[in-house]
């Protein structure tokens, strides 16, 4: 499982011209799922995410977690995070899990993250054509892959 975390001032998801979800300050998390992913990947990534110290303390130093900052989280599924560009110019998405695997894992990721955060996370709609807007704060962008944890 691969995630891209962006520290944001605000973020939103619009589908078909209608606002689906929006947050103020916090994290926009893009999630890519592959067939080998399990609940263990989710648990590790969620712990890493909620404890990641990327929010400024009173001295302007990134020393606070999302839990400390009290921020919100918007989670968006994005199979293109597993794109392979090794051959040619058209990306291959062979490593991205099919919906029968990825939908339950995406939902489990959101539920686990919500539990650790102590409040609901906002989401996009899995598989929908979404327009994602954000104001990256910093900019701060972190990429974490659960297969590279050791």
Secondary structure, DSSP 8 states (H G I E B T S, - for coil): -EEEEEEEEEEEEEETTEEEEEESSEEEEEEE-BTT--HHHHHHHHHHHHH---EE-TTS-EEE-HHHHT-EEEEEE-GGGG-B-SSSSS-B-TTB--HHHHHHHHHHHHHHHHHHHTS--EE--TTS-EEEEEEEEEEEEEEEEGGG--
